[in-house]
Every structure is written in structure tokens, then in C-alpha cells.
Amino acid sequence: MEKERFDDGDGRRLAPMLFWIGLGLGIAALGATVAYVSLRIANAQRREDPTTQRIQELIDEANSLLKALDEQRHSA
């Protein structure tokens, strides 16, 4: 008789407890995954090779030259 009372009480308390533990672990895992992916993306964007930087410098220079040429055309 004592065994039946023990099983019923533990079964009722154990299921919700396991649910909340599982939910907490799932949320923690999701948060860790989001943090990891965010750091990987941030590192990939920061790490540009010299060729990419030089190309961007040339594009910026070309844009400034086009702007200067356009200003000369309008002032003449």
C-alpha cells in the first residue's frame, strides 16, 4: 500500500519537473547556438583580406573622381 502512494506522488511531481528541466536546457542550448553563430559571423566580417580592402579603396577613389568630374561639368 505504501508503494502505491509513493509511485502516485512521485509520478505527479516528476513529470512537470522533467518538463521544465528539459525546457530550460533547450533554451540554454538555443542561446548558446545563437551566440556562437553571431560570433562566427562577426569574425568573418571583420577578417577582410588586403585585396578586398584595396578594391574598396579603388571604388571610393573612382567615386570621388566621378563626383569631382560631375561638379566640373556643372560649374562650366
CORHUNOR-V286601 format. One record per pair of residues at least 24 apart in sequence whose ideal C-beta (glycine too) atoms are under 8 Angstrom apart, sorted by the first residue. I is the first residue (numbers start at 1). J is the second residue. D is the distance in Angstrom with one decimal. If there is no record, write none. Layout:
I_J_D, I_J_D
//
This chain:
none
//
